[in-house]
Amino acid sequence: MFQSAPTEAERAEQRQARAKLRIGIPRVLNIWSTHQFWFGFLEALGIDPRRIEFSSDTSDEQSRTYAKGRGTVDCCYPVKCISGHYGELLARSKRKIDILFSPMIHSVPSYLDGHVDASLTCPRVMAASENIKAGFIKERDAFAEARVLHLTPFVSLADPPVVPKQLYEGMREAIPGLTLAETTHAVDMGYRTLNAYNQRLRAKAREILEWCAREQRPCILVLARPYHMDPGIGHEIEVDLQAHGYPVLWAQYLPTDPDLLHWMFDPDIAEGHIRSPLDIRDVWKSSYSGNTNEIMWGAKVAARMPWIAAVVRLASYECGMDQPTYSPVQSIVERSGTLFFSFQDLDSTKPAGSVKIRVETVAHYLAKQGADIIAKKLAASPPDCPLLKA
């Protein structure tokens, strides 16, 4: 049946209703790499950005306080941790949320898109929202009791043309008066916000590399999944390393400036090993997983960048997506003479003393061998590095 367009008074009422919504987002999994998209998207829909709230970082206290009795069967520790984030958001009374927004992200945007087969997410991670929900409705419906809507739209962020329809279908019952046209506009704003954020971080990473090149100082590259930035998942290993005076880069935010990429990879292109600087077919044939692709490409960058003198690999306990990459990544890095250190079984019980010893070991070998590693890698590199012209 034909439905007439809302009047200006009705639109004003809908805008006011949206501005009053308070949306809680669990600070988990792929939210760590896509949060800026959701800020831009929700604000463009008329949600007051001051009323978009994230849960706190993962912690044992969070789990004990809010996840008790809510656990679900899953061997993935980062997925299990979501229960604490859900519980914390639902328990907030001073700033009570109206919507618990936990999108099922099927694929993620990546700087490698167009050079790899796909940028899909881990299936366990994608389905985590519905998995964790089971723990909150198994005895009684915690969402209904708190009068909170659990919103889990399915979205393929690596495929922008389909995103507006996906989010419109998944959110139209929750956002007053939502239309496909304004969803399309909001999606565009989400990508703009995310791209601007990523560009700022890549520019900062280049600044760090330029400083290292100018001062002939080593830095460290972290190869991990975005959620290892969560102190409760990654145990702040990169923070402890930085405290020893070494700049730290993350593979997700490596600079992708054409001059730098061609300086590193033109010899491989000329020899026919790869088709472009962002091609990973020479080391990883099955390039379907977004995070895995970036880890593999990061290893290639580490092998070619003289001032990346050490790589630290972080992985959670029994991560099925990461396990096949352990040997290839280590081989790529170590063949170049770059130091390689791995923390491949991180979970909630990782002993703090053990982590401290490992961090001190990384710092020791960097202090001892960093200068020699830089000199040897620089001697094997193409001439005229753009970083030395800054």
MIROPA-404858 format. One record per residue (C-alpha): residue number from 1; x negated, y, z; chain; residue in three letters. Coordinates in nm, 2 decimals. Layout:
REM MIROPA-404858
{NUM, {X, Y, Z}, 'A', 'Ala'}
...
END
This chain:
REM MIROPA-404858
{1, {0.00, 0.00, 0.00}, 'A', 'Met'}
{2, {-0.13, 0.35, -0.09}, 'A', 'Phe'}
{3, {-0.26, 0.54, 0.21}, 'A', 'Gln'}
{4, {-0.27, 0.92, 0.20}, 'A', 'Ser'}
{5, {-0.59, 1.10, 0.28}, 'A', 'Ala'}
{6, {-0.61, 1.23, 0.63}, 'A', 'Pro'}
{7, {-0.53, 1.59, 0.69}, 'A', 'Thr'}
{8, {-0.79, 1.84, 0.81}, 'A', 'Glu'}
{9, {-0.64, 1.83, 1.16}, 'A', 'Ala'}
{10, {-0.68, 1.45, 1.16}, 'A', 'Glu'}
{11, {-1.04, 1.47, 1.03}, 'A', 'Arg'}
{12, {-1.12, 1.72, 1.31}, 'A', 'Ala'}
{13, {-0.97, 1.48, 1.56}, 'A', 'Glu'}
{14, {-1.18, 1.19, 1.42}, 'A', 'Gln'}
{15, {-1.50, 1.40, 1.43}, 'A', 'Arg'}
{16, {-1.43, 1.48, 1.79}, 'A', 'Gln'}
{17, {-1.37, 1.11, 1.87}, 'A', 'Ala'}
{18, {-1.70, 1.01, 1.71}, 'A', 'Arg'}
{19, {-1.89, 1.28, 1.89}, 'A', 'Ala'}
{20, {-1.77, 1.14, 2.22}, 'A', 'Lys'}
{21, {-1.88, 0.79, 2.15}, 'A', 'Leu'}
{22, {-2.18, 0.66, 2.35}, 'A', 'Arg'}
{23, {-2.37, 0.38, 2.17}, 'A', 'Ile'}
{24, {-2.61, 0.15, 2.34}, 'A', 'Gly'}
{25, {-2.88, -0.03, 2.13}, 'A', 'Ile'}
{26, {-3.09, -0.31, 2.27}, 'A', 'Pro'}
{27, {-3.46, -0.23, 2.23}, 'A', 'Arg'}
{28, {-3.55, -0.56, 2.08}, 'A', 'Val'}
{29, {-3.68, -0.75, 1.77}, 'A', 'Leu'}
{30, {-3.65, -0.56, 1.44}, 'A', 'Asn'}
{31, {-3.51, -0.25, 1.61}, 'A', 'Ile'}
{32, {-3.87, -0.18, 1.68}, 'A', 'Trp'}
{33, {-3.94, -0.11, 1.31}, 'A', 'Ser'}
{34, {-3.59, 0.02, 1.21}, 'A', 'Thr'}
{35, {-3.48, 0.24, 1.50}, 'A', 'His'}
{36, {-3.53, 0.56, 1.30}, 'A', 'Gln'}
{37, {-3.29, 0.43, 1.03}, 'A', 'Phe'}
{38, {-3.02, 0.39, 1.29}, 'A', 'Trp'}
{39, {-3.08, 0.73, 1.44}, 'A', 'Phe'}
{40, {-3.05, 0.90, 1.10}, 'A', 'Gly'}
{41, {-2.75, 0.68, 1.00}, 'A', 'Phe'}
{42, {-2.55, 0.73, 1.32}, 'A', 'Leu'}
{43, {-2.62, 1.10, 1.35}, 'A', 'Glu'}
{44, {-2.50, 1.14, 0.99}, 'A', 'Ala'}
{45, {-2.17, 0.97, 1.09}, 'A', 'Leu'}
{46, {-2.12, 1.24, 1.35}, 'A', 'Gly'}
{47, {-2.25, 1.05, 1.66}, 'A', 'Ile'}
{48, {-2.41, 1.29, 1.90}, 'A', 'Asp'}
{49, {-2.78, 1.18, 1.91}, 'A', 'Pro'}
{50, {-2.79, 1.25, 2.28}, 'A', 'Arg'}
{51, {-2.53, 0.97, 2.32}, 'A', 'Arg'}
{52, {-2.74, 0.71, 2.14}, 'A', 'Ile'}
{53, {-2.91, 0.51, 2.42}, 'A', 'Glu'}
{54, {-3.17, 0.23, 2.41}, 'A', 'Phe'}
{55, {-3.23, -0.02, 2.68}, 'A', 'Ser'}
{56, {-3.56, -0.01, 2.86}, 'A', 'Ser'}
{57, {-3.87, -0.21, 2.77}, 'A', 'Asp'}
{58, {-3.86, -0.58, 2.84}, 'A', 'Thr'}
{59, {-3.96, -0.67, 3.19}, 'A', 'Ser'}
{60, {-3.93, -0.95, 3.45}, 'A', 'Asp'}
{61, {-3.72, -0.71, 3.67}, 'A', 'Glu'}
{62, {-3.48, -0.65, 3.38}, 'A', 'Gln'}
{63, {-3.44, -1.02, 3.33}, 'A', 'Ser'}
{64, {-3.39, -1.10, 3.70}, 'A', 'Arg'}
{65, {-3.14, -0.82, 3.74}, 'A', 'Thr'}
{66, {-2.93, -0.83, 3.43}, 'A', 'Tyr'}
{67, {-2.98, -1.17, 3.26}, 'A', 'Ala'}
{68, {-2.92, -1.41, 3.54}, 'A', 'Lys'}
{69, {-2.68, -1.68, 3.43}, 'A', 'Gly'}
{70, {-2.67, -1.54, 3.08}, 'A', 'Arg'}
{71, {-2.95, -1.74, 2.92}, 'A', 'Gly'}
{72, {-2.90, -1.93, 2.59}, 'A', 'Thr'}
{73, {-3.10, -2.22, 2.46}, 'A', 'Val'}
{74, {-3.38, -2.08, 2.24}, 'A', 'Asp'}
{75, {-3.75, -2.15, 2.23}, 'A', 'Cys'}
{76, {-3.82, -1.80, 2.10}, 'A', 'Cys'}
{77, {-3.91, -1.58, 2.41}, 'A', 'Tyr'}
{78, {-3.84, -1.25, 2.24}, 'A', 'Pro'}
{79, {-3.49, -1.37, 2.15}, 'A', 'Val'}
{80, {-3.43, -1.50, 2.50}, 'A', 'Lys'}
{81, {-3.53, -1.16, 2.64}, 'A', 'Cys'}
{82, {-3.23, -1.00, 2.47}, 'A', 'Ile'}
{83, {-3.00, -1.11, 2.75}, 'A', 'Ser'}
{84, {-3.17, -0.87, 2.99}, 'A', 'Gly'}
{85, {-3.12, -0.58, 2.74}, 'A', 'His'}
{86, {-2.76, -0.66, 2.69}, 'A', 'Tyr'}
{87, {-2.69, -0.69, 3.06}, 'A', 'Gly'}
{88, {-2.87, -0.36, 3.13}, 'A', 'Glu'}
{89, {-2.66, -0.17, 2.88}, 'A', 'Leu'}
{90, {-2.34, -0.32, 3.00}, 'A', 'Leu'}
{91, {-2.42, -0.24, 3.36}, 'A', 'Ala'}
{92, {-2.48, 0.13, 3.31}, 'A', 'Arg'}
{93, {-2.21, 0.32, 3.50}, 'A', 'Ser'}
{94, {-2.33, 0.68, 3.50}, 'A', 'Lys'}
{95, {-2.36, 0.68, 3.12}, 'A', 'Arg'}
{96, {-2.12, 0.41, 3.03}, 'A', 'Lys'}
{97, {-2.15, 0.30, 2.67}, 'A', 'Ile'}
{98, {-1.85, 0.25, 2.44}, 'A', 'Asp'}
{99, {-2.03, 0.03, 2.18}, 'A', 'Ile'}
{100, {-2.31, -0.21, 2.22}, 'A', 'Leu'}
{101, {-2.47, -0.19, 1.87}, 'A', 'Phe'}
{102, {-2.68, -0.49, 1.78}, 'A', 'Ser'}
{103, {-2.71, -0.53, 1.40}, 'A', 'Pro'}
{104, {-2.79, -0.87, 1.24}, 'A', 'Met'}
{105, {-3.07, -0.75, 1.02}, 'A', 'Ile'}
{106, {-3.11, -0.99, 0.73}, 'A', 'His'}
{107, {-3.41, -0.81, 0.57}, 'A', 'Ser'}
{108, {-3.63, -0.52, 0.65}, 'A', 'Val'}
{109, {-3.77, -0.23, 0.44}, 'A', 'Pro'}
{110, {-4.14, -0.28, 0.37}, 'A', 'Ser'}
{111, {-4.41, -0.10, 0.19}, 'A', 'Tyr'}
{112, {-4.48, -0.43, 0.01}, 'A', 'Leu'}
{113, {-4.13, -0.44, -0.15}, 'A', 'Asp'}
{114, {-4.16, -0.48, -0.53}, 'A', 'Gly'}
{115, {-4.49, -0.66, -0.48}, 'A', 'His'}
{116, {-4.36, -0.97, -0.29}, 'A', 'Val'}
{117, {-4.07, -1.21, -0.34}, 'A', 'Asp'}
{118, {-3.86, -1.07, -0.05}, 'A', 'Ala'}
{119, {-3.87, -0.91, 0.29}, 'A', 'Ser'}
{120, {-3.64, -1.14, 0.49}, 'A', 'Leu'}
{121, {-3.64, -1.16, 0.87}, 'A', 'Thr'}
{122, {-3.67, -1.47, 1.08}, 'A', 'Cys'}
{123, {-3.33, -1.65, 1.08}, 'A', 'Pro'}
{124, {-3.35, -1.69, 1.46}, 'A', 'Arg'}
{125, {-3.41, -1.32, 1.50}, 'A', 'Val'}
{126, {-3.13, -1.23, 1.25}, 'A', 'Met'}
{127, {-2.88, -1.44, 1.43}, 'A', 'Ala'}
{128, {-2.99, -1.34, 1.78}, 'A', 'Ala'}
{129, {-2.70, -1.10, 1.84}, 'A', 'Ser'}
{130, {-2.44, -1.37, 1.81}, 'A', 'Glu'}
{131, {-2.66, -1.62, 1.99}, 'A', 'Asn'}
{132, {-2.70, -1.40, 2.29}, 'A', 'Ile'}
{133, {-2.34, -1.30, 2.29}, 'A', 'Lys'}
{134, {-2.25, -1.66, 2.38}, 'A', 'Ala'}
{135, {-2.41, -1.61, 2.72}, 'A', 'Gly'}
{136, {-2.18, -1.31, 2.79}, 'A', 'Phe'}
{137, {-1.85, -1.48, 2.70}, 'A', 'Ile'}
{138, {-1.91, -1.84, 2.81}, 'A', 'Lys'}
{139, {-1.73, -1.80, 3.15}, 'A', 'Glu'}
{140, {-1.56, -1.46, 3.11}, 'A', 'Arg'}
{141, {-1.58, -1.19, 2.85}, 'A', 'Asp'}
{142, {-1.83, -0.94, 2.99}, 'A', 'Ala'}
{143, {-1.77, -0.70, 2.70}, 'A', 'Phe'}
{144, {-1.40, -0.69, 2.76}, 'A', 'Ala'}
{145, {-1.45, -0.64, 3.13}, 'A', 'Glu'}
{146, {-1.68, -0.35, 3.07}, 'A', 'Ala'}
{147, {-1.45, -0.22, 2.79}, 'A', 'Arg'}
{148, {-1.74, -0.22, 2.55}, 'A', 'Val'}
{149, {-1.72, -0.32, 2.19}, 'A', 'Leu'}
{150, {-1.99, -0.56, 2.07}, 'A', 'His'}
{151, {-2.07, -0.45, 1.72}, 'A', 'Leu'}
{152, {-2.30, -0.67, 1.51}, 'A', 'Thr'}
{153, {-2.29, -0.57, 1.14}, 'A', 'Pro'}
{154, {-2.48, -0.79, 0.90}, 'A', 'Phe'}
{155, {-2.72, -0.57, 0.70}, 'A', 'Val'}
{156, {-2.99, -0.63, 0.43}, 'A', 'Ser'}
{157, {-3.20, -0.32, 0.48}, 'A', 'Leu'}
{158, {-3.45, -0.43, 0.21}, 'A', 'Ala'}
{159, {-3.17, -0.41, -0.05}, 'A', 'Asp'}
{160, {-3.04, -0.04, -0.02}, 'A', 'Pro'}
{161, {-2.76, -0.07, -0.29}, 'A', 'Pro'}
{162, {-2.57, -0.32, -0.08}, 'A', 'Val'}
{163, {-2.62, -0.16, 0.26}, 'A', 'Val'}
{164, {-2.33, 0.10, 0.24}, 'A', 'Pro'}
{165, {-2.07, -0.17, 0.18}, 'A', 'Lys'}
{166, {-2.22, -0.40, 0.44}, 'A', 'Gln'}
{167, {-2.21, -0.13, 0.71}, 'A', 'Leu'}
{168, {-1.88, 0.00, 0.61}, 'A', 'Tyr'}
{169, {-1.72, -0.34, 0.63}, 'A', 'Glu'}
{170, {-1.89, -0.41, 0.97}, 'A', 'Gly'}
{171, {-1.82, -0.08, 1.13}, 'A', 'Met'}
{172, {-1.49, 0.07, 0.99}, 'A', 'Arg'}
{173, {-1.29, -0.06, 1.29}, 'A', 'Glu'}
{174, {-1.53, 0.09, 1.54}, 'A', 'Ala'}
{175, {-1.59, 0.44, 1.39}, 'A', 'Ile'}
{176, {-1.27, 0.65, 1.37}, 'A', 'Pro'}
{177, {-1.17, 0.74, 1.01}, 'A', 'Gly'}
{178, {-1.48, 0.59, 0.85}, 'A', 'Leu'}
{179, {-1.49, 0.59, 0.47}, 'A', 'Thr'}
{180, {-1.72, 0.42, 0.23}, 'A', 'Leu'}
{181, {-1.83, 0.75, 0.08}, 'A', 'Ala'}
{182, {-1.95, 0.89, 0.41}, 'A', 'Glu'}
{183, {-2.11, 0.55, 0.50}, 'A', 'Thr'}
{184, {-2.31, 0.58, 0.17}, 'A', 'Thr'}
{185, {-2.42, 0.93, 0.27}, 'A', 'His'}
{186, {-2.52, 0.82, 0.62}, 'A', 'Ala'}
{187, {-2.72, 0.52, 0.48}, 'A', 'Val'}
{188, {-2.91, 0.76, 0.26}, 'A', 'Asp'}
{189, {-2.99, 0.98, 0.56}, 'A', 'Met'}
{190, {-3.09, 0.67, 0.76}, 'A', 'Gly'}
{191, {-3.35, 0.58, 0.49}, 'A', 'Tyr'}
{192, {-3.47, 0.94, 0.47}, 'A', 'Arg'}
{193, {-3.53, 0.95, 0.85}, 'A', 'Thr'}
{194, {-3.70, 0.61, 0.85}, 'A', 'Leu'}
{195, {-3.93, 0.70, 0.56}, 'A', 'Asn'}
{196, {-4.03, 1.03, 0.71}, 'A', 'Ala'}
{197, {-4.12, 0.86, 1.04}, 'A', 'Tyr'}
{198, {-4.32, 0.59, 0.86}, 'A', 'Asn'}
{199, {-4.50, 0.85, 0.65}, 'A', 'Gln'}
{200, {-4.60, 1.04, 0.97}, 'A', 'Arg'}
{201, {-4.74, 0.73, 1.13}, 'A', 'Leu'}
{202, {-4.93, 0.63, 0.81}, 'A', 'Arg'}
{203, {-5.08, 0.98, 0.79}, 'A', 'Ala'}
{204, {-5.19, 0.95, 1.15}, 'A', 'Lys'}
{205, {-5.35, 0.61, 1.08}, 'A', 'Ala'}
{206, {-5.54, 0.76, 0.79}, 'A', 'Arg'}
{207, {-5.66, 1.04, 1.02}, 'A', 'Glu'}
{208, {-5.79, 0.78, 1.26}, 'A', 'Ile'}
{209, {-5.98, 0.60, 0.98}, 'A', 'Leu'}
{210, {-6.12, 0.93, 0.86}, 'A', 'Glu'}
{211, {-6.25, 1.00, 1.21}, 'A', 'Trp'}
{212, {-6.40, 0.65, 1.23}, 'A', 'Cys'}
{213, {-6.57, 0.70, 0.89}, 'A', 'Ala'}
{214, {-6.70, 1.04, 0.98}, 'A', 'Arg'}
{215, {-6.83, 0.93, 1.32}, 'A', 'Glu'}
{216, {-6.93, 0.58, 1.21}, 'A', 'Gln'}
{217, {-6.72, 0.44, 1.50}, 'A', 'Arg'}
{218, {-6.53, 0.10, 1.50}, 'A', 'Pro'}
{219, {-6.16, 0.06, 1.54}, 'A', 'Cys'}
{220, {-5.92, -0.23, 1.60}, 'A', 'Ile'}
{221, {-5.64, -0.36, 1.39}, 'A', 'Leu'}
{222, {-5.35, -0.53, 1.55}, 'A', 'Val'}
{223, {-5.17, -0.80, 1.34}, 'A', 'Leu'}
{224, {-4.84, -0.88, 1.51}, 'A', 'Ala'}
{225, {-4.47, -0.85, 1.47}, 'A', 'Arg'}
{226, {-4.31, -0.51, 1.55}, 'A', 'Pro'}
{227, {-4.16, -0.64, 1.88}, 'A', 'Tyr'}
{228, {-4.51, -0.70, 2.02}, 'A', 'His'}
{229, {-4.51, -0.32, 2.07}, 'A', 'Met'}
{230, {-4.27, -0.39, 2.36}, 'A', 'Asp'}
{231, {-4.49, -0.40, 2.68}, 'A', 'Pro'}
{232, {-4.29, -0.69, 2.81}, 'A', 'Gly'}
{233, {-4.35, -0.90, 2.49}, 'A', 'Ile'}
{234, {-4.71, -0.79, 2.39}, 'A', 'Gly'}
{235, {-4.83, -0.73, 2.75}, 'A', 'His'}
{236, {-4.98, -0.39, 2.65}, 'A', 'Glu'}
{237, {-5.29, -0.57, 2.52}, 'A', 'Ile'}
{238, {-5.35, -0.29, 2.26}, 'A', 'Glu'}
{239, {-5.32, -0.03, 2.54}, 'A', 'Val'}
{240, {-5.59, -0.20, 2.74}, 'A', 'Asp'}
{241, {-5.82, -0.21, 2.44}, 'A', 'Leu'}
{242, {-5.76, 0.15, 2.37}, 'A', 'Gln'}
{243, {-5.86, 0.23, 2.73}, 'A', 'Ala'}
{244, {-6.21, 0.10, 2.64}, 'A', 'His'}
{245, {-6.24, 0.38, 2.39}, 'A', 'Gly'}
{246, {-6.15, 0.20, 2.06}, 'A', 'Tyr'}
{247, {-5.88, 0.35, 1.83}, 'A', 'Pro'}
{248, {-5.60, 0.10, 1.76}, 'A', 'Val'}
{249, {-5.41, 0.06, 1.43}, 'A', 'Leu'}
{250, {-5.10, -0.15, 1.37}, 'A', 'Trp'}
{251, {-5.06, -0.33, 1.03}, 'A', 'Ala'}
{252, {-4.71, -0.20, 0.99}, 'A', 'Gln'}
{253, {-4.84, 0.15, 0.97}, 'A', 'Tyr'}
{254, {-5.16, 0.12, 0.77}, 'A', 'Leu'}
{255, {-5.21, 0.40, 0.52}, 'A', 'Pro'}
{256, {-5.09, 0.32, 0.17}, 'A', 'Thr'}
{257, {-5.24, 0.62, -0.02}, 'A', 'Asp'}
{258, {-5.32, 0.53, -0.38}, 'A', 'Pro'}
{259, {-5.68, 0.65, -0.36}, 'A', 'Asp'}
{260, {-5.76, 0.43, -0.06}, 'A', 'Leu'}
{261, {-5.57, 0.13, -0.20}, 'A', 'Leu'}
{262, {-5.75, 0.14, -0.53}, 'A', 'His'}
{263, {-6.09, 0.19, -0.37}, 'A', 'Trp'}
{264, {-6.03, -0.13, -0.17}, 'A', 'Met'}
{265, {-5.86, -0.35, -0.42}, 'A', 'Phe'}
{266, {-5.96, -0.24, -0.78}, 'A', 'Asp'}
{267, {-6.23, -0.50, -0.79}, 'A', 'Pro'}
{268, {-5.98, -0.78, -0.72}, 'A', 'Asp'}
{269, {-5.74, -0.64, -0.98}, 'A', 'Ile'}
{270, {-6.02, -0.63, -1.24}, 'A', 'Ala'}
{271, {-6.11, -0.99, -1.17}, 'A', 'Glu'}
{272, {-5.74, -1.09, -1.21}, 'A', 'Gly'}
{273, {-5.69, -1.21, -0.86}, 'A', 'His'}
{274, {-5.40, -0.97, -0.79}, 'A', 'Ile'}
{275, {-5.18, -0.74, -1.00}, 'A', 'Arg'}
{276, {-5.17, -0.45, -0.77}, 'A', 'Ser'}
{277, {-5.33, -0.33, -0.44}, 'A', 'Pro'}
{278, {-5.01, -0.45, -0.25}, 'A', 'Leu'}
{279, {-5.01, -0.79, -0.41}, 'A', 'Asp'}
{280, {-5.08, -1.09, -0.17}, 'A', 'Ile'}
{281, {-5.04, -1.38, -0.41}, 'A', 'Arg'}
{282, {-5.41, -1.45, -0.38}, 'A', 'Asp'}
{283, {-5.37, -1.55, -0.01}, 'A', 'Val'}
{284, {-5.00, -1.62, 0.04}, 'A', 'Trp'}
{285, {-4.78, -1.78, -0.23}, 'A', 'Lys'}
{286, {-4.45, -1.79, -0.04}, 'A', 'Ser'}
{287, {-4.40, -1.42, 0.02}, 'A', 'Ser'}
{288, {-4.04, -1.41, 0.15}, 'A', 'Tyr'}
{289, {-4.08, -1.31, 0.51}, 'A', 'Ser'}
{290, {-4.12, -0.93, 0.56}, 'A', 'Gly'}
{291, {-4.32, -0.93, 0.88}, 'A', 'Asn'}
{292, {-4.54, -1.23, 0.76}, 'A', 'Thr'}
{293, {-4.62, -1.05, 0.43}, 'A', 'Asn'}
{294, {-4.74, -0.74, 0.62}, 'A', 'Glu'}
{295, {-4.95, -0.95, 0.85}, 'A', 'Ile'}
{296, {-5.12, -1.12, 0.55}, 'A', 'Met'}
{297, {-5.18, -0.79, 0.37}, 'A', 'Trp'}
{298, {-5.31, -0.64, 0.69}, 'A', 'Gly'}
{299, {-5.57, -0.92, 0.71}, 'A', 'Ala'}
{300, {-5.68, -0.83, 0.36}, 'A', 'Lys'}
{301, {-5.72, -0.46, 0.45}, 'A', 'Val'}
{302, {-5.92, -0.55, 0.76}, 'A', 'Ala'}
{303, {-6.16, -0.76, 0.55}, 'A', 'Ala'}
{304, {-6.22, -0.46, 0.32}, 'A', 'Arg'}
{305, {-6.21, -0.17, 0.55}, 'A', 'Met'}
{306, {-6.57, -0.12, 0.70}, 'A', 'Pro'}
{307, {-6.45, 0.07, 1.01}, 'A', 'Trp'}
{308, {-6.20, -0.20, 1.11}, 'A', 'Ile'}
{309, {-6.46, -0.40, 1.30}, 'A', 'Ala'}
{310, {-6.22, -0.62, 1.49}, 'A', 'Ala'}
{311, {-5.87, -0.78, 1.44}, 'A', 'Val'}
{312, {-5.65, -0.88, 1.73}, 'A', 'Val'}
{313, {-5.37, -1.12, 1.65}, 'A', 'Arg'}
{314, {-5.07, -1.13, 1.87}, 'A', 'Leu'}
{315, {-4.80, -1.40, 1.85}, 'A', 'Ala'}
{316, {-4.53, -1.54, 2.08}, 'A', 'Ser'}
{317, {-4.53, -1.89, 2.21}, 'A', 'Tyr'}
{318, {-4.43, -2.15, 1.95}, 'A', 'Glu'}
{319, {-4.33, -1.89, 1.69}, 'A', 'Cys'}
{320, {-4.24, -2.11, 1.39}, 'A', 'Gly'}
{321, {-4.28, -1.82, 1.14}, 'A', 'Met'}
{322, {-4.63, -1.73, 1.26}, 'A', 'Asp'}
{323, {-4.78, -2.07, 1.30}, 'A', 'Gln'}
{324, {-4.85, -2.14, 0.93}, 'A', 'Pro'}
{325, {-5.04, -1.80, 0.91}, 'A', 'Thr'}
{326, {-5.29, -1.86, 1.19}, 'A', 'Tyr'}
{327, {-5.56, -2.03, 0.99}, 'A', 'Ser'}
{328, {-5.53, -1.82, 0.67}, 'A', 'Pro'}
{329, {-5.54, -1.49, 0.86}, 'A', 'Val'}
{330, {-5.84, -1.59, 1.07}, 'A', 'Gln'}
{331, {-6.02, -1.72, 0.76}, 'A', 'Ser'}
{332, {-5.96, -1.39, 0.57}, 'A', 'Ile'}
{333, {-6.08, -1.18, 0.85}, 'A', 'Val'}
{334, {-6.39, -1.38, 0.96}, 'A', 'Glu'}
{335, {-6.52, -1.43, 0.61}, 'A', 'Arg'}
{336, {-6.58, -1.06, 0.59}, 'A', 'Ser'}
{337, {-6.78, -1.06, 0.91}, 'A', 'Gly'}
{338, {-6.50, -0.88, 1.10}, 'A', 'Thr'}
{339, {-6.45, -0.99, 1.46}, 'A', 'Leu'}
{340, {-6.13, -1.19, 1.52}, 'A', 'Phe'}
{341, {-5.95, -1.25, 1.85}, 'A', 'Phe'}
{342, {-5.61, -1.41, 1.90}, 'A', 'Ser'}
{343, {-5.35, -1.41, 2.17}, 'A', 'Phe'}
{344, {-5.12, -1.67, 2.01}, 'A', 'Gln'}
{345, {-4.92, -1.80, 2.30}, 'A', 'Asp'}
{346, {-4.77, -1.49, 2.46}, 'A', 'Leu'}
{347, {-4.47, -1.53, 2.68}, 'A', 'Asp'}
{348, {-4.34, -1.41, 3.02}, 'A', 'Ser'}
{349, {-4.59, -1.63, 3.21}, 'A', 'Thr'}
{350, {-4.91, -1.51, 3.04}, 'A', 'Lys'}
{351, {-5.15, -1.46, 3.34}, 'A', 'Pro'}
{352, {-5.26, -1.10, 3.38}, 'A', 'Ala'}
{353, {-5.61, -1.21, 3.48}, 'A', 'Gly'}
{354, {-5.65, -1.41, 3.16}, 'A', 'Ser'}
{355, {-5.54, -1.12, 2.94}, 'A', 'Val'}
{356, {-5.79, -0.88, 3.12}, 'A', 'Lys'}
{357, {-6.08, -1.12, 3.06}, 'A', 'Ile'}
{358, {-5.99, -1.16, 2.70}, 'A', 'Arg'}
{359, {-5.97, -0.78, 2.65}, 'A', 'Val'}
{360, {-6.30, -0.73, 2.82}, 'A', 'Glu'}
{361, {-6.45, -0.99, 2.58}, 'A', 'Thr'}
{362, {-6.32, -0.80, 2.28}, 'A', 'Val'}
{363, {-6.47, -0.47, 2.41}, 'A', 'Ala'}
{364, {-6.80, -0.64, 2.49}, 'A', 'His'}
{365, {-6.84, -0.78, 2.14}, 'A', 'Tyr'}
{366, {-6.73, -0.46, 1.97}, 'A', 'Leu'}
{367, {-6.99, -0.26, 2.17}, 'A', 'Ala'}
{368, {-7.26, -0.52, 2.08}, 'A', 'Lys'}
{369, {-7.18, -0.58, 1.72}, 'A', 'Gln'}
{370, {-6.96, -0.29, 1.60}, 'A', 'Gly'}
{371, {-7.23, -0.08, 1.44}, 'A', 'Ala'}
{372, {-7.38, -0.38, 1.25}, 'A', 'Asp'}
{373, {-7.04, -0.49, 1.12}, 'A', 'Ile'}
{374, {-6.96, -0.14, 0.99}, 'A', 'Ile'}
{375, {-7.30, -0.12, 0.82}, 'A', 'Ala'}
{376, {-7.27, -0.47, 0.65}, 'A', 'Lys'}
{377, {-6.92, -0.41, 0.53}, 'A', 'Lys'}
{378, {-7.00, -0.07, 0.40}, 'A', 'Leu'}
{379, {-7.29, -0.20, 0.21}, 'A', 'Ala'}
{380, {-7.06, -0.46, 0.04}, 'A', 'Ala'}
{381, {-6.79, -0.20, -0.04}, 'A', 'Ser'}
{382, {-6.74, -0.01, -0.36}, 'A', 'Pro'}
{383, {-6.90, 0.34, -0.37}, 'A', 'Pro'}
{384, {-6.73, 0.67, -0.31}, 'A', 'Asp'}
{385, {-6.50, 0.58, -0.02}, 'A', 'Cys'}
{386, {-6.22, 0.84, 0.00}, 'A', 'Pro'}
{387, {-6.24, 0.84, 0.37}, 'A', 'Leu'}
{388, {-6.59, 0.98, 0.36}, 'A', 'Leu'}
{389, {-6.48, 1.28, 0.14}, 'A', 'Lys'}
{390, {-6.24, 1.41, 0.40}, 'A', 'Ala'}
END
